[in-house]
Amino acid sequence: MAVTTPFQTLFAVPMHCDGCAKDITSALHKLPGITKVEANVKDQLVSIEGTEAPSAIVEAIKATGRDAILRGSGTSNSAAVSILETYHHRPTDAEVTPANAPGESWVNQRLVRGLVRMVQVSPTETLVDLTVRGVPPGTYHATVREYGDLKDGAASAGPVWSGAPGSREGGDGQPRGVLGTVHVGPNGYGNAFINRPFQVWEVIGHALVVSRRDESDGEPLRNEEDTVLGVIARSAGVWDNDKTVCSCTGKTLWQERKDEVSKGML
């Protein structure tokens, strides 16, 4: 189902002058569905309204030669995030390599394999922006699970989340936790932008699994190289997050970003 409800996102972007702001604004207006862009050089922030996926916005900003960090989306208590990891093999420090970029082979033992951003745009609609990288090619099935227990990876996340007892969505007989599919190409990269009829608060604390196994055979999920998962956690709404220095590490926003990217973060 196409995304038709506009929403707001806020990104931190390194900008040095009005020329930087103009380059970014021009690049973003080339994306379909973008209706408003406001770049603030002083505060190093770019506010965007429209129906384009946050992942596509990040890529458009990166194409101008600048990085971008999502600082918030939607209103307070309407956004969530899940960092997807593989539990198939936990490498030693010596085995860790940077996650693959589009165009490279998927073979890679890094734990971080993807990122899911959610933003609720109405009482009945939540947008799911899902990106995976560094996994075997194929068609993957994305689902919300009953539990947020990842002590045994996919094996402890439970069955597909069904919502309230007996509840079904869309009249198709599918559990509410069935999100949809994402196609991963030969380079190990895939992205999907999906809208689903649930509220963000309903899925906070549940696990989100992306796997090539469609579970139609009734077999439980296992920790395979083509199964990645993470817990769905609350994320900041627009203007909810004004942190520029981490209180735990003392690192700046961009220092933290550099560390995370080196570990495979998208």
C-alpha positions in Angstrom: 0.0 0.0 0.0 1.4 3.4 -1.0 2.3 5.9 1.7 0.0 8.9 1.4 0.0 10.5 4.8 2.7 13.2 5.2 4.9 13.3 8.3 7.8 15.4 9.6 11.4 14.3 10.2 14.3 16.2 11.6 17.9 15.4 10.7 21.2 16.7 12.0 23.4 17.6 9.0 26.9 19.3 9.0 26.5 22.6 7.1 28.9 25.4 6.9 27.1 28.1 4.9 24.0 29.0 3.0 25.4 27.2 -0.1 25.4 23.9 1.9 21.8 24.5 2.9 20.8 25.2 -0.8 22.5 22.0 -2.0 20.7 19.9 0.5 17.3 21.6 -0.1 17.7 21.1 -3.8 18.6 17.5 -3.5 15.7 16.7 -1.2 13.1 18.5 -3.4 14.0 16.0 -6.2 12.6 13.2 -4.1 8.9 12.4 -4.8 6.6 13.3 -2.0 8.7 16.0 -0.3 6.6 19.0 0.3 8.7 21.2 2.6 12.4 21.5 3.5 13.9 23.9 6.0 17.6 24.0 6.6 19.0 25.8 9.6 22.8 26.3 9.2 23.2 27.8 12.7 21.7 24.7 14.5 22.9 22.2 11.9 19.4 20.8 11.4 17.2 20.0 8.4 13.4 19.7 8.9 11.5 17.9 6.2 7.8 17.2 5.6 6.4 14.7 3.1 5.8 11.0 2.4 9.4 9.9 1.5 11.1 7.2 3.6 13.7 8.5 6.1 16.2 6.1 4.6 15.8 7.7 1.1 16.2 11.1 2.7 19.5 10.0 4.3 20.8 8.7 1.0 19.8 12.0 -0.8 21.7 14.0 1.8 24.7 11.7 1.6 24.8 12.2 -2.2 25.6 15.8 -1.6 28.7 14.7 0.3 27.3 15.2 3.8 26.2 12.7 6.5 22.8 12.8 8.2 21.5 11.6 11.6 17.8 11.2 12.2 17.0 13.3 15.3 13.3 12.7 15.4 10.2 11.8 13.4 6.5 12.4 13.9 5.1 13.7 17.2 6.0 12.7 20.8 5.5 9.0 21.5 4.8 8.2 17.9 8.2 6.9 16.7 10.2 3.7 17.2 13.4 2.1 16.0 14.9 -1.4 15.8 18.6 -2.3 15.1 18.7 -5.6 13.3 21.5 -8.1 14.1 22.3 -11.6 13.2 22.6 -14.3 15.9 23.9 -16.9 13.5 27.6 -16.2 14.4 29.1 -13.9 16.9 32.6 -13.0 15.7 35.6 -12.3 17.7 37.1 -8.8 17.6 39.6 -10.0 15.0 36.8 -11.1 12.7 34.8 -7.9 12.7 34.8 -6.0 9.4 32.8 -3.0 8.2 29.3 -3.7 6.9 28.9 -3.8 3.2 27.8 -0.9 1.1 25.4 -1.4 -1.9 27.4 -2.9 -4.8 29.6 -5.2 -2.6 29.4 -8.9 -1.8 27.1 -9.7 1.1 29.5 -12.1 2.8 30.4 -10.4 6.1 30.3 -11.5 9.7 29.4 -8.2 11.3 26.5 -8.4 13.7 24.6 -5.3 12.6 22.6 -6.1 9.5 19.8 -3.5 9.3 17.7 -0.7 10.7 14.0 -0.3 11.0 12.4 3.1 11.7 8.7 3.5 12.5 6.6 6.6 12.7 2.9 6.7 13.5 1.1 9.2 11.2 -2.5 8.7 12.3 -4.5 6.7 15.0 -4.7 3.8 12.5 -1.5 4.0 10.4 2.2 3.5 11.2 4.9 3.8 8.5 7.7 1.2 8.6 11.0 2.1 6.9 13.1 -1.1 6.8 16.7 -1.4 5.5 18.9 -4.5 5.5 22.5 -4.8 4.4 25.0 -7.6 4.4 22.6 -10.6 4.1 22.2 -13.3 1.4 20.1 -12.3 -1.6 16.5 -13.3 -1.7 13.0 -12.3 -0.6 12.7 -11.7 3.1 9.6 -11.6 5.4 9.4 -9.0 8.1 7.3 -9.7 11.2 6.8 -8.4 14.7 7.0 -11.2 17.2 5.1 -11.9 20.5 8.1 -11.4 22.7 11.1 -9.1 23.0 13.2 -11.9 24.4 16.4 -12.1 22.4 18.5 -14.3 24.8 18.4 -17.1 22.2 17.9 -14.8 19.2 15.1 -15.8 16.9 14.4 -18.9 18.8 13.2 -17.0 21.9 11.2 -14.2 20.1 8.1 -16.3 19.9 5.4 -16.6 17.2 4.2 -13.7 15.0 2.5 -11.0 17.1 -1.3 -11.2 16.8 -2.3 -8.1 18.7 -5.3 -8.2 20.9 -6.8 -11.7 21.4 -8.5 -12.8 18.1 -7.7 -9.5 16.3 -6.9 -9.6 12.6 -6.1 -6.9 10.2 -7.2 -6.1 6.7 -9.6 -9.0 6.5 -6.8 -11.2 5.1 -6.6 -13.5 8.1 -2.9 -12.6 8.7 -1.7 -11.8 12.2 -1.2 -8.1 12.8 2.6 -8.6 13.1 3.0 -9.5 9.5 4.6 -6.4 8.0 5.4 -7.5 4.4 8.4 -8.5 2.3 11.7 -6.9 1.2 13.8 -8.0 -1.7 17.5 -8.2 -1.2 19.7 -8.1 -4.3 23.0 -9.7 -5.2 24.8 -6.9 -3.3 23.1 -7.9 -0.1 21.1 -4.6 0.2 17.3 -4.3 0.4 14.8 -1.6 1.5 11.0 -1.5 2.0 8.7 1.3 3.0 5.4 -0.1 4.3 2.4 1.3 6.1 0.6 -0.8 8.6 -2.7 -0.4 10.6 -1.4 -0.4 14.2 -0.1 2.2 16.7 3.5 2.5 17.7 2.9 1.9 21.4 1.4 -1.5 20.6 4.7 -2.9 19.3 7.2 -1.2 21.6 9.2 -4.0 23.4 8.4 -6.7 20.9 11.1 -8.2 18.6 11.1 -7.5 14.9 12.4 -10.3 12.7 13.5 -10.3 9.0 14.0 -13.7 7.6 13.9 -15.6 4.3 11.9 -18.3 6.0 8.1 -17.6 5.4 7.1 -20.1 8.2 4.4 -21.6 6.1 5.9 -25.1 6.9 5.2 -24.6 10.6 8.8 -24.9 11.5 10.0 -22.4 14.2 12.6 -19.7 13.3 16.2 -20.5 13.9 19.3 -18.4 14.1 20.4 -18.7 10.4 22.6 -16.4 8.4 19.5 -15.1 6.6 17.6 -14.2 9.8 18.2 -10.9 11.6 16.3 -9.3 14.4 16.1 -6.6 17.1 13.9 -5.2 19.8 11.5 -2.4 18.9 12.3 0.6 21.1 10.8 4.1 21.5 12.5 6.8 19.4 12.3 10.6 19.7 9.7 12.6 18.0 10.6 15.8 16.1 12.1 18.3 18.6 12.1 15.7 21.4 15.9 15.1 21.2 18.2 18.0 21.7 21.3 15.9 22.8 24.6 16.9 21.3 26.9 15.2 23.7 26.4 11.7 25.2 26.3 11.9 29.0 27.7 8.4 29.3 30.7 8.6 27.0 31.2 12.4 26.6 31.4 11.9 22.9 29.7 14.3 20.5 26.8 13.3 18.3 29.1 12.9 15.3 31.8 11.0 17.2 29.1 8.5 18.3 27.9 8.4 14.7 31.5 7.5 13.4 31.8 4.8 16.0 28.4 3.2 15.1 29.1 3.4 11.3 32.4 1.5 11.9 30.3 -1.3 13.5 28.0 -1.5 10.5 25.2 0.9 11.4 23.3 2.3 8.5 
